């Protein structure tokens, strides 16, 4: 009997945008975390709800 390795995509429930959590869930998680002062050069951070920080 020959067993083949599973495709890696079969082990993931989503990819890219499909793996994102709801903005409300992210907001709740960030509120629970210890707040830290933002870097002076930070243009976009967690306060804007953006996908990434710049």
PDBQT receptor file of N, H, CA, C and O in Angstrom, charges set to zero:
ATOM      1  N   UNK A   1       0.834  -1.176   0.000  1.00  0.00    +0.000 N 
ATOM      2  CA  UNK A   1       0.000   0.000   0.000  1.00  0.00    +0.000 C 
ATOM      3  C   UNK A   1       0.882   1.245   0.000  1.00  0.00    +0.000 C 
ATOM      4  O   UNK A   1       1.781   1.381   0.830  1.00  0.00    +0.000 OA
ATOM      5  N   UNK A   2       0.616   2.144  -0.934  1.00  0.00    +0.000 N 
ATOM      6  H   UNK A   2      -0.114   2.033  -1.608  1.00  0.00    +0.000 HD
ATOM      7  CA  UNK A   2       1.381   3.381  -1.036  1.00  0.00    +0.000 C 
ATOM      8  C   UNK A   2       0.574   4.535  -0.443  1.00  0.00    +0.000 C 
ATOM      9  O   UNK A   2      -0.586   4.749  -0.793  1.00  0.00    +0.000 OA
ATOM     10  N   UNK A   3       1.211   5.264   0.455  1.00  0.00    +0.000 N 
ATOM     11  H   UNK A   3       2.154   5.090   0.740  1.00  0.00    +0.000 HD
ATOM     12  CA  UNK A   3       0.554   6.419   1.065  1.00  0.00    +0.000 C 
ATOM     13  C   UNK A   3       1.254   7.684   0.595  1.00  0.00    +0.000 C 
ATOM     14  O   UNK A   3       2.472   7.812   0.712  1.00  0.00    +0.000 OA
ATOM     15  N   UNK A   4       0.481   8.605   0.070  1.00  0.00    +0.000 N 
ATOM     16  H   UNK A   4      -0.509   8.500  -0.025  1.00  0.00    +0.000 HD
ATOM     17  CA  UNK A   4       1.091   9.858  -0.374  1.00  0.00    +0.000 C 
ATOM     18  C   UNK A   4       0.934  10.919   0.716  1.00  0.00    +0.000 C 
ATOM     19  O   UNK A   4       0.005  10.868   1.522  1.00  0.00    +0.000 OA
ATOM     20  N   UNK A   5       1.833  11.853   0.722  1.00  0.00    +0.000 N 
ATOM     21  H   UNK A   5       2.587  11.894   0.067  1.00  0.00    +0.000 HD
ATOM     22  CA  UNK A   5       1.782  12.951   1.697  1.00  0.00    +0.000 C 
ATOM     23  C   UNK A   5       0.582  13.847   1.392  1.00  0.00    +0.000 C 
ATOM     24  O   UNK A   5       0.248  14.054   0.225  1.00  0.00    +0.000 OA
ATOM     25  N   UNK A   6      -0.064  14.374   2.419  1.00  0.00    +0.000 N 
ATOM     26  H   UNK A   6       0.207  14.205   3.367  1.00  0.00    +0.000 HD
ATOM     27  CA  UNK A   6      -1.216  15.256   2.165  1.00  0.00    +0.000 C 
ATOM     28  C   UNK A   6      -0.759  16.577   1.552  1.00  0.00    +0.000 C 
ATOM     29  O   UNK A   6       0.344  17.052   1.823  1.00  0.00    +0.000 OA
ATOM     30  N   UNK A   7      -1.606  17.151   0.739  1.00  0.00    +0.000 N 
ATOM     31  H   UNK A   7      -2.502  16.765   0.519  1.00  0.00    +0.000 HD
ATOM     32  CA  UNK A   7      -1.305  18.477   0.195  1.00  0.00    +0.000 C 
ATOM     33  C   UNK A   7      -1.351  19.472   1.345  1.00  0.00    +0.000 C 
ATOM     34  O   UNK A   7      -2.263  19.408   2.169  1.00  0.00    +0.000 OA
ATOM     35  N   UNK A   8      -0.400  20.382   1.420  1.00  0.00    +0.000 N 
ATOM     36  H   UNK A   8       0.341  20.433   0.750  1.00  0.00    +0.000 HD
ATOM     37  CA  UNK A   8      -0.357  21.354   2.511  1.00  0.00    +0.000 C 
ATOM     38  C   UNK A   8      -1.626  22.192   2.573  1.00  0.00    +0.000 C 
ATOM     39  O   UNK A   8      -2.061  22.584   3.656  1.00  0.00    +0.000 OA
ATOM     40  N   UNK A   9      -2.221  22.467   1.420  1.00  0.00    +0.000 N 
ATOM     41  H   UNK A   9      -1.868  22.149   0.540  1.00  0.00    +0.000 HD
ATOM     42  CA  UNK A   9      -3.445  23.265   1.414  1.00  0.00    +0.000 C 
ATOM     43  C   UNK A   9      -4.605  22.531   2.080  1.00  0.00    +0.000 C 
ATOM     44  O   UNK A   9      -5.569  23.167   2.507  1.00  0.00    +0.000 OA
ATOM     45  N   UNK A  10      -4.528  21.214   2.175  1.00  0.00    +0.000 N 
ATOM     46  H   UNK A  10      -3.745  20.697   1.828  1.00  0.00    +0.000 HD
ATOM     47  CA  UNK A  10      -5.598  20.470   2.842  1.00  0.00    +0.000 C 
ATOM     48  C   UNK A  10      -5.514  20.598   4.360  1.00  0.00    +0.000 C 
ATOM     49  O   UNK A  10      -6.459  20.234   5.061  1.00  0.00    +0.000 OA
ATOM     50  N   UNK A  11      -4.404  21.106   4.873  1.00  0.00    +0.000 N 
ATOM     51  H   UNK A  11      -3.637  21.402   4.304  1.00  0.00    +0.000 HD
ATOM     52  CA  UNK A  11      -4.207  21.254   6.313  1.00  0.00    +0.000 C 
ATOM     53  C   UNK A  11      -4.546  22.656   6.810  1.00  0.00    +0.000 C 
ATOM     54  O   UNK A  11      -4.467  22.924   8.009  1.00  0.00    +0.000 OA
ATOM     55  N   UNK A  12      -4.916  23.536   5.910  1.00  0.00    +0.000 N 
ATOM     56  H   UNK A  12      -4.979  23.318   4.937  1.00  0.00    +0.000 HD
ATOM     57  CA  UNK A  12      -5.223  24.921   6.267  1.00  0.00    +0.000 C 
ATOM     58  C   UNK A  12      -6.697  25.191   6.023  1.00  0.00    +0.000 C 
ATOM     59  O   UNK A  12      -7.246  24.781   5.001  1.00  0.00    +0.000 OA
ATOM     60  N   UNK A  13      -7.342  25.882   6.960  1.00  0.00    +0.000 N 
ATOM     61  H   UNK A  13      -6.896  26.215   7.791  1.00  0.00    +0.000 HD
ATOM     62  CA  UNK A  13      -8.767  26.172   6.794  1.00  0.00    +0.000 C 
ATOM     63  C   UNK A  13      -9.028  27.341   5.856  1.00  0.00    +0.000 C 
ATOM     64  O   UNK A  13     -10.168  27.565   5.450  1.00  0.00    +0.000 OA
ATOM     65  N   UNK A  14      -8.000  28.078   5.512  1.00  0.00    +0.000 N 
ATOM     66  H   UNK A  14      -7.074  27.896   5.841  1.00  0.00    +0.000 HD
ATOM     67  CA  UNK A  14      -8.169  29.214   4.609  1.00  0.00    +0.000 C 
ATOM     68  C   UNK A  14      -6.808  29.737   4.201  1.00  0.00    +0.000 C 
ATOM     69  O   UNK A  14      -5.775  29.228   4.636  1.00  0.00    +0.000 OA
ATOM     70  N   UNK A  15      -6.818  30.738   3.378  1.00  0.00    +0.000 N 
ATOM     71  H   UNK A  15      -7.657  31.152   3.025  1.00  0.00    +0.000 HD
ATOM     72  CA  UNK A  15      -5.571  31.341   2.954  1.00  0.00    +0.000 C 
ATOM     73  C   UNK A  15      -5.784  32.804   2.658  1.00  0.00    +0.000 C 
ATOM     74  O   UNK A  15      -6.855  33.192   2.192  1.00  0.00    +0.000 OA
ATOM     75  N   UNK A  16      -4.800  33.609   2.916  1.00  0.00    +0.000 N 
ATOM     76  H   UNK A  16      -3.930  33.293   3.294  1.00  0.00    +0.000 HD
ATOM     77  CA  UNK A  16      -4.910  35.042   2.634  1.00  0.00    +0.000 C 
ATOM     78  C   UNK A  16      -6.048  35.671   3.406  1.00  0.00    +0.000 C 
ATOM     79  O   UNK A  16      -6.137  35.528   4.625  1.00  0.00    +0.000 OA
ATOM     80  N   UNK A  17      -6.912  36.360   2.702  1.00  0.00    +0.000 N 
ATOM     81  H   UNK A  17      -6.841  36.476   1.711  1.00  0.00    +0.000 HD
ATOM     82  CA  UNK A  17      -8.042  37.050   3.336  1.00  0.00    +0.000 C 
ATOM     83  C   UNK A  17      -8.979  36.083   4.044  1.00  0.00    +0.000 C 
ATOM     84  O   UNK A  17      -9.662  36.471   4.993  1.00  0.00    +0.000 OA
ATOM     85  N   UNK A  18      -9.022  34.844   3.604  1.00  0.00    +0.000 N 
ATOM     86  H   UNK A  18      -8.468  34.529   2.833  1.00  0.00    +0.000 HD
ATOM     87  CA  UNK A  18      -9.888  33.861   4.233  1.00  0.00    +0.000 C 
ATOM     88  C   UNK A  18      -9.469  33.491   5.644  1.00  0.00    +0.000 C 
ATOM     89  O   UNK A  18     -10.257  32.916   6.395  1.00  0.00    +0.000 OA
ATOM     90  N   UNK A  19      -8.235  33.813   6.013  1.00  0.00    +0.000 N 
ATOM     91  H   UNK A  19      -7.594  34.280   5.403  1.00  0.00    +0.000 HD
ATOM     92  CA  UNK A  19      -7.738  33.478   7.351  1.00  0.00    +0.000 C 
ATOM     93  C   UNK A  19      -7.841  34.643   8.327  1.00  0.00    +0.000 C 
ATOM     94  O   UNK A  19      -7.515  34.495   9.505  1.00  0.00    +0.000 OA
ATOM     95  N   UNK A  20      -8.281  35.772   7.860  1.00  0.00    +0.000 N 
ATOM     96  H   UNK A  20      -8.545  35.892   6.903  1.00  0.00    +0.000 HD
ATOM     97  CA  UNK A  20      -8.372  36.933   8.748  1.00  0.00    +0.000 C 
ATOM     98  C   UNK A  20      -9.498  36.748   9.750  1.00  0.00    +0.000 C 
ATOM     99  O   UNK A  20     -10.504  36.099   9.466  1.00  0.00    +0.000 OA
ATOM    100  N   UNK A  21      -9.312  37.328  10.924  1.00  0.00    +0.000 N 
ATOM    101  H   UNK A  21      -8.495  37.856  11.156  1.00  0.00    +0.000 HD
ATOM    102  CA  UNK A  21     -10.377  37.306  11.922  1.00  0.00    +0.000 C 
ATOM    103  C   UNK A  21     -11.208  38.570  11.768  1.00  0.00    +0.000 C 
ATOM    104  O   UNK A  21     -10.775  39.540  11.146  1.00  0.00    +0.000 OA
ATOM    105  N   UNK A  22     -12.375  38.549  12.326  1.00  0.00    +0.000 N 
ATOM    106  H   UNK A  22     -12.727  37.761  12.831  1.00  0.00    +0.000 HD
ATOM    107  CA  UNK A  22     -13.273  39.704  12.230  1.00  0.00    +0.000 C 
ATOM    108  C   UNK A  22     -12.659  40.917  12.933  1.00  0.00    +0.000 C 
ATOM    109  O   UNK A  22     -11.999  40.759  13.960  1.00  0.00    +0.000 OA
ATOM    110  N   UNK A  23     -12.865  42.115  12.400  1.00  0.00    +0.000 N 
ATOM    111  H   UNK A  23     -13.401  42.243  11.566  1.00  0.00    +0.000 HD
ATOM    112  CA  UNK A  23     -12.321  43.321  13.030  1.00  0.00    +0.000 C 
ATOM    113  C   UNK A  23     -12.723  43.462  14.495  1.00  0.00    +0.000 C 
ATOM    114  O   UNK A  23     -11.928  43.936  15.306  1.00  0.00    +0.000 OA
ATOM    115  N   UNK A  24     -13.927  43.063  14.842  1.00  0.00    +0.000 N 
ATOM    116  H   UNK A  24     -14.573  42.677  14.183  1.00  0.00    +0.000 HD
ATOM    117  CA  UNK A  24     -14.368  43.174  16.239  1.00  0.00    +0.000 C 
ATOM    118  C   UNK A  24     -13.572  42.237  17.148  1.00  0.00    +0.000 C 
ATOM    119  O   UNK A  24     -13.280  42.580  18.293  1.00  0.00    +0.000 OA
ATOM    120  N   UNK A  25     -13.224  41.059  16.639  1.00  0.00    +0.000 N 
ATOM    121  H   UNK A  25     -13.462  40.780  15.708  1.00  0.00    +0.000 HD
ATOM    122  CA  UNK A  25     -12.421  40.110  17.413  1.00  0.00    +0.000 C 
ATOM    123  C   UNK A  25     -11.016  40.666  17.603  1.00  0.00    +0.000 C 
ATOM    124  O   UNK A  25     -10.466  40.598  18.703  1.00  0.00    +0.000 OA
ATOM    125  N   UNK A  26     -10.436  41.209  16.552  1.00  0.00    +0.000 N 
ATOM    126  H   UNK A  26     -10.882  41.264  15.659  1.00  0.00    +0.000 HD
ATOM    127  CA  UNK A  26      -9.105  41.799  16.646  1.00  0.00    +0.000 C 
ATOM    128  C   UNK A  26      -9.100  42.957  17.628  1.00  0.00    +0.000 C 
ATOM    129  O   UNK A  26      -8.181  43.080  18.438  1.00  0.00    +0.000 OA
ATOM    130  N   UNK A  27     -10.110  43.803  17.565  1.00  0.00    +0.000 N 
ATOM    131  H   UNK A  27     -10.857  43.703  16.907  1.00  0.00    +0.000 HD
ATOM    132  CA  UNK A  27     -10.206  44.943  18.474  1.00  0.00    +0.000 C 
ATOM    133  C   UNK A  27     -10.253  44.482  19.927  1.00  0.00    +0.000 C 
ATOM    134  O   UNK A  27      -9.586  45.054  20.790  1.00  0.00    +0.000 OA
ATOM    135  N   UNK A  28     -11.044  43.448  20.189  1.00  0.00    +0.000 N 
ATOM    136  H   UNK A  28     -11.585  42.984  19.488  1.00  0.00    +0.000 HD
ATOM    137  CA  UNK A  28     -11.147  42.924  21.555  1.00  0.00    +0.000 C 
ATOM    138  C   UNK A  28      -9.814  42.359  22.032  1.00  0.00    +0.000 C 
ATOM    139  O   UNK A  28      -9.420  42.583  23.177  1.00  0.00    +0.000 OA
ATOM    140  N   UNK A  29      -9.119  41.631  21.165  1.00  0.00    +0.000 N 
ATOM    141  H   UNK A  29      -9.438  41.449  20.235  1.00  0.00    +0.000 HD
ATOM    142  CA  UNK A  29      -7.815  41.072  21.533  1.00  0.00    +0.000 C 
ATOM    143  C   UNK A  29      -6.804  42.171  21.825  1.00  0.00    +0.000 C 
ATOM    144  O   UNK A  29      -6.034  42.074  22.780  1.00  0.00    +0.000 OA
ATOM    145  N   UNK A  30      -6.805  43.215  21.002  1.00  0.00    +0.000 N 
ATOM    146  H   UNK A  30      -7.431  43.293  20.226  1.00  0.00    +0.000 HD
ATOM    147  CA  UNK A  30      -5.858  44.307  21.203  1.00  0.00    +0.000 C 
ATOM    148  C   UNK A  30      -6.167  45.089  22.474  1.00  0.00    +0.000 C 
ATOM    149  O   UNK A  30      -5.249  45.578  23.132  1.00  0.00    +0.000 OA
ATOM    150  N   UNK A  31      -7.438  45.215  22.829  1.00  0.00    +0.000 N 
ATOM    151  H   UNK A  31      -8.184  44.817  22.294  1.00  0.00    +0.000 HD
ATOM    152  CA  UNK A  31      -7.805  45.909  24.062  1.00  0.00    +0.000 C 
ATOM    153  C   UNK A  31      -7.324  45.145  25.288  1.00  0.00    +0.000 C 
ATOM    154  O   UNK A  31      -7.001  45.749  26.310  1.00  0.00    +0.000 OA
ATOM    155  N   UNK A  32      -7.277  43.835  25.190  1.00  0.00    +0.000 N 
ATOM    156  H   UNK A  32      -7.540  43.344  24.360  1.00  0.00    +0.000 HD
ATOM    157  CA  UNK A  32      -6.830  43.004  26.311  1.00  0.00    +0.000 C 
ATOM    158  C   UNK A  32      -5.312  43.002  26.461  1.00  0.00    +0.000 C 
ATOM    159  O   UNK A  32      -4.799  42.752  27.552  1.00  0.00    +0.000 OA
ATOM    160  N   UNK A  33      -4.600  43.275  25.391  1.00  0.00    +0.000 N 
ATOM    161  H   UNK A  33      -5.017  43.477  24.505  1.00  0.00    +0.000 HD
ATOM    162  CA  UNK A  33      -3.141  43.227  25.438  1.00  0.00    +0.000 C 
ATOM    163  C   UNK A  33      -2.602  44.487  26.103  1.00  0.00    +0.000 C 
ATOM    164  O   UNK A  33      -3.274  45.518  26.153  1.00  0.00    +0.000 OA
ATOM    165  N   UNK A  34      -1.397  44.385  26.604  1.00  0.00    +0.000 N 
ATOM    166  H   UNK A  34      -0.852  43.548  26.564  1.00  0.00    +0.000 HD
ATOM    167  CA  UNK A  34      -0.758  45.528  27.255  1.00  0.00    +0.000 C 
ATOM    168  C   UNK A  34      -0.518  46.622  26.223  1.00  0.00    +0.000 C 
ATOM    169  O   UNK A  34       0.050  46.368  25.160  1.00  0.00    +0.000 OA
ATOM    170  N   UNK A  35      -0.944  47.813  26.532  1.00  0.00    +0.000 N 
ATOM    171  H   UNK A  35      -1.406  48.019  27.395  1.00  0.00    +0.000 HD
ATOM    172  CA  UNK A  35      -0.728  48.906  25.583  1.00  0.00    +0.000 C 
ATOM    173  C   UNK A  35       0.704  49.403  25.697  1.00  0.00    +0.000 C 
ATOM    174  O   UNK A  35       1.280  49.464  26.783  1.00  0.00    +0.000 OA
ATOM    175  N   UNK A  36       1.246  49.747  24.574  1.00  0.00    +0.000 N 
ATOM    176  H   UNK A  36       0.778  49.698  23.692  1.00  0.00    +0.000 HD
ATOM    177  CA  UNK A  36       2.598  50.288  24.526  1.00  0.00    +0.000 C 
ATOM    178  C   UNK A  36       2.564  51.571  23.719  1.00  0.00    +0.000 C 
ATOM    179  O   UNK A  36       1.682  51.773  22.885  1.00  0.00    +0.000 OA
ATOM    180  N   UNK A  37       3.515  52.418  23.973  1.00  0.00    +0.000 N 
ATOM    181  H   UNK A  37       4.231  52.254  24.651  1.00  0.00    +0.000 HD
ATOM    182  CA  UNK A  37       3.604  53.663  23.220  1.00  0.00    +0.000 C 
ATOM    183  C   UNK A  37       3.984  53.347  21.776  1.00  0.00    +0.000 C 
ATOM    184  O   UNK A  37       4.850  52.510  21.520  1.00  0.00    +0.000 OA
ATOM    185  N   UNK A  38       3.333  54.019  20.848  1.00  0.00    +0.000 N 
ATOM    186  H   UNK A  38       2.630  54.699  21.056  1.00  0.00    +0.000 HD
ATOM    187  CA  UNK A  38       3.627  53.811  19.426  1.00  0.00    +0.000 C 
ATOM    188  C   UNK A  38       4.967  54.437  19.072  1.00  0.00    +0.000 C 
ATOM    189  O   UNK A  38       5.396  55.409  19.693  1.00  0.00    +0.000 OA
ATOM    190  N   UNK A  39       5.611  53.875  18.081  1.00  0.00    +0.000 N 
ATOM    191  H   UNK A  39       5.263  53.085  17.577  1.00  0.00    +0.000 HD
ATOM    192  CA  UNK A  39       6.850  54.453  17.579  1.00  0.00    +0.000 C 
ATOM    193  C   UNK A  39       6.548  55.810  16.960  1.00  0.00    +0.000 C 
ATOM    194  O   UNK A  39       5.502  55.985  16.335  1.00  0.00    +0.000 OA
ATOM    195  N   UNK A  40       7.431  56.752  17.122  1.00  0.00    +0.000 N 
ATOM    196  H   UNK A  40       8.280  56.610  17.630  1.00  0.00    +0.000 HD
ATOM    197  CA  UNK A  40       7.219  58.104  16.594  1.00  0.00    +0.000 C 
ATOM    198  C   UNK A  40       7.052  58.095  15.074  1.00  0.00    +0.000 C 
ATOM    199  O   UNK A  40       6.313  58.917  14.534  1.00  0.00    +0.000 OA
ATOM    200  N   UNK A  41       7.728  57.177  14.376  1.00  0.00    +0.000 N 
ATOM    201  H   UNK A  41       8.329  56.509  14.815  1.00  0.00    +0.000 HD
ATOM    202  CA  UNK A  41       7.681  57.122  12.919  1.00  0.00    +0.000 C 
ATOM    203  C   UNK A  41       6.514  56.282  12.389  1.00  0.00    +0.000 C 
ATOM    204  O   UNK A  41       6.356  56.156  11.175  1.00  0.00    +0.000 OA
ATOM    205  N   UNK A  42       5.697  55.707  13.273  1.00  0.00    +0.000 N 
ATOM    206  H   UNK A  42       5.825  55.809  14.259  1.00  0.00    +0.000 HD
ATOM    207  CA  UNK A  42       4.602  54.844  12.851  1.00  0.00    +0.000 C 
ATOM    208  C   UNK A  42       3.534  55.656  12.134  1.00  0.00    +0.000 C 
ATOM    209  O   UNK A  42       3.005  56.620  12.688  1.00  0.00    +0.000 OA
ATOM    210  N   UNK A  43       3.216  55.266  10.897  1.00  0.00    +0.000 N 
ATOM    211  H   UNK A  43       3.646  54.483  10.447  1.00  0.00    +0.000 HD
ATOM    212  CA  UNK A  43       2.215  55.977  10.100  1.00  0.00    +0.000 C 
ATOM    213  C   UNK A  43       0.830  55.367  10.252  1.00  0.00    +0.000 C 
ATOM    214  O   UNK A  43      -0.161  56.092  10.332  1.00  0.00    +0.000 OA
ATOM    215  N   UNK A  44       0.753  54.039  10.291  1.00  0.00    +0.000 N 
ATOM    216  H   UNK A  44       1.558  53.450  10.225  1.00  0.00    +0.000 HD
ATOM    217  CA  UNK A  44      -0.513  53.325  10.412  1.00  0.00    +0.000 C 
ATOM    218  C   UNK A  44      -0.322  52.237  11.453  1.00  0.00    +0.000 C 
ATOM    219  O   UNK A  44       0.574  51.403  11.324  1.00  0.00    +0.000 OA
ATOM    220  N   UNK A  45      -1.154  52.240  12.478  1.00  0.00    +0.000 N 
ATOM    221  H   UNK A  45      -1.882  52.917  12.582  1.00  0.00    +0.000 HD
ATOM    222  CA  UNK A  45      -1.019  51.252  13.543  1.00  0.00    +0.000 C 
ATOM    223  C   UNK A  45      -2.335  50.581  13.856  1.00  0.00    +0.000 C 
ATOM    224  O   UNK A  45      -3.263  50.610  13.047  1.00  0.00    +0.000 OA
ATOM    225  N   UNK A  46      -2.419  49.978  15.025  1.00  0.00    +0.000 N 
ATOM    226  H   UNK A  46      -1.665  49.954  15.682  1.00  0.00    +0.000 HD
ATOM    227  CA  UNK A  46      -3.601  49.220  15.434  1.00  0.00    +0.000 C 
ATOM    228  C   UNK A  46      -4.820  50.112  15.636  1.00  0.00    +0.000 C 
ATOM    229  O   UNK A  46      -5.953  49.643  15.523  1.00  0.00    +0.000 OA
ATOM    230  N   UNK A  47      -4.606  51.376  15.930  1.00  0.00    +0.000 N 
ATOM    231  H   UNK A  47      -3.686  51.757  16.022  1.00  0.00    +0.000 HD
ATOM    232  CA  UNK A  47      -5.737  52.270  16.200  1.00  0.00    +0.000 C 
ATOM    233  C   UNK A  47      -6.611  52.513  14.977  1.00  0.00    +0.000 C 
ATOM    234  O   UNK A  47      -7.770  52.901  15.122  1.00  0.00    +0.000 OA
ATOM    235  N   UNK A  48      -6.089  52.297  13.789  1.00  0.00    +0.000 N 
ATOM    236  H   UNK A  48      -5.148  51.982  13.671  1.00  0.00    +0.000 HD
ATOM    237  CA  UNK A  48      -6.863  52.519  12.565  1.00  0.00    +0.000 C 
ATOM    238  C   UNK A  48      -7.554  51.254  12.066  1.00  0.00    +0.000 C 
ATOM    239  O   UNK A  48      -8.375  51.319  11.151  1.00  0.00    +0.000 OA
ATOM    240  N   UNK A  49      -7.230  50.108  12.657  1.00  0.00    +0.000 N 
ATOM    241  H   UNK A  49      -6.564  50.056  13.401  1.00  0.00    +0.000 HD
ATOM    242  CA  UNK A  49      -7.835  48.851  12.217  1.00  0.00    +0.000 C 
ATOM    243  C   UNK A  49      -7.354  48.411  10.846  1.00  0.00    +0.000 C 
ATOM    244  O   UNK A  49      -8.021  47.623  10.175  1.00  0.00    +0.000 OA
ATOM    245  N   UNK A  50      -6.210  48.912  10.428  1.00  0.00    +0.000 N 
ATOM    246  H   UNK A  50      -5.668  49.552  10.972  1.00  0.00    +0.000 HD
ATOM    247  CA  UNK A  50      -5.673  48.571   9.119  1.00  0.00    +0.000 C 
ATOM    248  C   UNK A  50      -5.098  47.160   9.116  1.00  0.00    +0.000 C 
ATOM    249  O   UNK A  50      -4.892  46.568  10.175  1.00  0.00    +0.000 OA
ATOM    250  N   UNK A  51      -4.837  46.620   7.925  1.00  0.00    +0.000 N 
ATOM    251  H   UNK A  51      -5.003  47.101   7.064  1.00  0.00    +0.000 HD
ATOM    252  CA  UNK A  51      -4.286  45.273   7.787  1.00  0.00    +0.000 C 
ATOM    253  C   UNK A  51      -2.828  45.179   8.210  1.00  0.00    +0.000 C 
ATOM    254  O   UNK A  51      -2.358  44.099   8.568  1.00  0.00    +0.000 OA
ATOM    255  N   UNK A  52      -2.113  46.284   8.174  1.00  0.00    +0.000 N 
ATOM    256  H   UNK A  52      -2.494  47.161   7.883  1.00  0.00    +0.000 HD
ATOM    257  CA  UNK A  52      -0.689  46.256   8.472  1.00  0.00    +0.000 C 
ATOM    258  C   UNK A  52      -0.265  47.579   9.082  1.00  0.00    +0.000 C 
ATOM    259  O   UNK A  52      -0.962  48.587   8.968  1.00  0.00    +0.000 OA
ATOM    260  N   UNK A  53       0.873  47.556   9.722  1.00  0.00    +0.000 N 
ATOM    261  H   UNK A  53       1.439  46.737   9.815  1.00  0.00    +0.000 HD
ATOM    262  CA  UNK A  53       1.447  48.786  10.266  1.00  0.00    +0.000 C 
ATOM    263  C   UNK A  53       2.566  49.231   9.338  1.00  0.00    +0.000 C 
ATOM    264  O   UNK A  53       3.268  48.404   8.756  1.00  0.00    +0.000 OA
ATOM    265  N   UNK A  54       2.728  50.529   9.203  1.00  0.00    +0.000 N 
ATOM    266  H   UNK A  54       2.158  51.202   9.676  1.00  0.00    +0.000 HD
ATOM    267  CA  UNK A  54       3.751  51.084   8.314  1.00  0.00    +0.000 C 
ATOM    268  C   UNK A  54       4.652  51.993   9.124  1.00  0.00    +0.000 C 
ATOM    269  O   UNK A  54       5.592  52.574   8.581  1.00  0.00    +0.000 OA
TER     270      UNK A  54
